[in-house]
């Protein structure tokens, strides 16, 4: 399941609202675990571990600055079974039977399984390599197949807006920096309001980058799909039930990511003496 967008400031509210709405019809644990597998969301959760590599850069460092202990710590915090367990527990309480059945049926179809295989591979692919492949494909499509570009844009809009993706990324960064400051890893020169003001100054630049990144990612991930298959996928994503599923999946995925970054910050004290930001 291709999940790359979220709004962290609304995640707790979103999950609470969805929990209230579907609590009486929540899916059971076995069906949720089957859902994770058939949709590929289990691999999407596993891929969160790759984001650990971004943590040092947020405080102006490189993972190598922390020595060999960095790999050990990041593997411990971004433990795949732990993250998948967190996802299963939330989904068991929030995912409605109707939405689960709709999404599971689509992803169990021939097209759905082809999509899951491509997305699973993409989730765990080397990000630098995928970016290069996507850039080359997009340049060719802009010149030779603008209809395919439009289909990718339609699909990406159905998955989630660039604005939400930006707010998600910003919120992860703020939660991580705040946790790092509280743990004594860094010293912030500004408060949360100041951090948000700094992010706002770069909003247009970040939005443009996210849109291009989403397009490159789609081009690389779905390069072996026909335009007809991509259009069929976009139509499925636009269904209200699938929109419900993606809203929840996105909220779950990024809440887990933010949570893991906060835990990581709290355990980094012994890896670096601290620096000013």
N, C-alpha and C positions, 0 to 999 in steps of 0.2 A: 504494500500500500504506500503510495507516494505521498509522504507527509513532510511538508517543509514550511508550514506557516503557522504562526500563533500569536495570541495576545496575552502575555503573562499577567498583565494587570487585571485581566478579566478571568483568568483561569479558575481561581477559587470560586468566584461568583458563578461562572459557567457550569462548573461541576456541581455546585450546590443546586442550581436551578434545574439542571438535568436530573439530578438525583431525586429532587422533589417531584418532578414531572413523571418519572418512570419507575419510581421505587416499587410500586405495586406490580409492575410487569418486568422486573429486572430478570436478566438471563441467568441461568444456573452456571456453576463453575465449569462443568464439562463442556457445555456449549460455548462458553467464552473461550476456553482453551482451544477448542476446535476452530472457532472463529479466528483467533490469532494466527493459527497455522494456515488456514485456507486463504486468508486475505494477505498474508505476508507481514502482518503487523508485528509478529514476534521478531522478525528480522529488522523491522524499522526500529523497534526498541533496542535490539542488540547494537544497531549502528550508532546509538547515542554515545557509546564508548569512544568512538572516533573523535567526538567533540572535545574530549579531554585534552587533546593536543592544542586546542585553542586557549586553554586557561593561562599558561605562562605569558602568552603574548598580551593578554589583557592587563598585565601588570608590568609590561615592558621587558619581559625576560624570554628566555628560550628554555624548552624542556631540559636541554643539556646542562643548563645552569644549576639544575637541581641534582645532577648526578644520577647514578643507577637507581637510586631509591624512587625516582619519579615514576618509572614504569611500574614498580611494585605498588606504589600508592594509588596511581590512577586505575590500575587493574582491580585493586581492592574496592575502591569507591564506585567505579563504574562496572561492578560485577553484573554480568548479564542475567543470571538467574534472579538476582535481587530486583533488577529493573523490570524484568518480565513478571515477577510476582507482584510488584507494585501495580503494574498495568492491569493485570488480571483482577486484582482486588477492587480497583476503581471501576473497571468495566462491569464486573459482576453486579455492582450496586447501581450502575447508571445506564447501561445499554439495554434498550427496550427489545423485547422479542421480535417485534415487527421490523425494526431497523436492522437488527442482527440477521434475520432471515433474508431480507432483501439484499444486503451486502454479501452475505455468504453465498447466496444463489448466484449472484453475478460473478463473483470471483471463483466459483466452482465451475463455471462454464469454460468452454475451450478458450475463448478470448480472455476470460478472467485469469485462467491459469497461465496463459502466455504472458499476460501483464505482470502477474505476481513473480514469475521467473525472472523477467527483465528487471523488475523493480528490486527484487532481492539482490540481484547481482550489482545493481547500481548503488544500493544503500552501502554496500561494503567495499565498493571500488575505490581505488586510489583517487583522491580528489583532484590532484594535479593532472593526472592522465585523463580523467573524465572531462575536466575543463577544456583541455586541448582538443579532445575529440569533438566536444560540443561546439567549440568556436569554429572549427573547420566546417562542420556540418551546417551551422547557421549561416556562415558566409556564402556557402553554395546555395542554400535554400533562398536566401534573400534575392539572389540573382536568377534562380531557375524555378523556384516553387513557392511563391509567396502565399499560395493557398495553404500550404503545410504550416508555414509560420503562423497564419491566422488560426489554424486548428490548435496548435500548441498554446497560443495565447488564450484561446477559449478554454482549453483544458486546465491551464494554470489558474485562470480566474475562478473556475468551478472548484478547484482545490482550495484556494484561499488567496486573498489579495496581498499585494506587495506591502501595502500599508500595515496590515496585520503582521506580516513577517518582520517588518522593521521594528514594530513595537515589541514583538517577541524578543528579537535579538537585543534590543536596548534593555529590556527588563532582565534578561539573563545576565547581561553585563553588570547592571546596577546591583542585582542581588549577589553576584559573585564578589564585586568590589567591596560592597558593604560588609559581607561576611569575612573577606580577607582583612579588612581594616579592623573589624571587631576581634579577629584572631591575632592582630599585631603583625600581620605579614607585610602590610603596606601602611603608609600614612597618607590619608586623603587630604588634599589641599582645599577641597570644597565639600559641601554637603550634598545630599541627594538632589535637592532642587538645582544646585549648580551642575551636577552631572547631567540632569535632564536638559538643562539649558544648552550644555555643550553638544548633546546629541541632537537637539532641535536645529542647531546651526548647520549640521551636516545632513539634515533630513532629505533634501532633494538629491544630493549626491548618493546617499545610501539607497534611496528608492530606485534610482536608475540602475545602480549596481545589482540590486535584488532582482529587478525585472530581467536584466541581461543574464544573470546567473540562472534564473528559473528557465529561461528560454534555452540556454546552453544545456542545462540538465535534462530538459525534456527531449531535446534533439538527440542527445547522446543515449539516453535511456530507451527511447522508442524508435531508434533508427531503423530497426528491422520490421516496423509495423507499417501497414498501408495507411493512406489517408482515410480510407473507409473505416478501418479499425480504430484509428484515433478519434474520428468523429463519433463512432459508437461509444467509445469510452467517455468522451465529453458529455454525451447525452445521458449516460448512466450516472455520471458524477453530478449532473444538474438536477437529478430527481430529488425531491424533498427528503425522502428517507435516506438517501446517500449523503445529502447535505447534513442531516442530523448525525449520521455516523462520523463523517469527517470532522464536524465541529467537536465532537466528543473525543475522537482519536487524537486530533491536534492538541486539544487541551490536556489530555493525559500525557502524550509524548513530551510536550514541552514543560509541563509541571514536573515530570520526572527529571528532565534535563536540568531545570533550574535547581531542583532539590539536590541533585548530585553535585552540582557546582558549589552549592553552599556547603555541603558536607566536605567536599574537597578542600575548600578554603579553610575550613576549620581544622584540617589535619595537615596543613602545609607548614605550620609554624617551625618545625624542626628541619625543613628542607632549605629554607632561605632566611638570612638574617633580617630581611625587610628592606624596603626602599620607599622613597617618596614618590607620590604620583601627583 
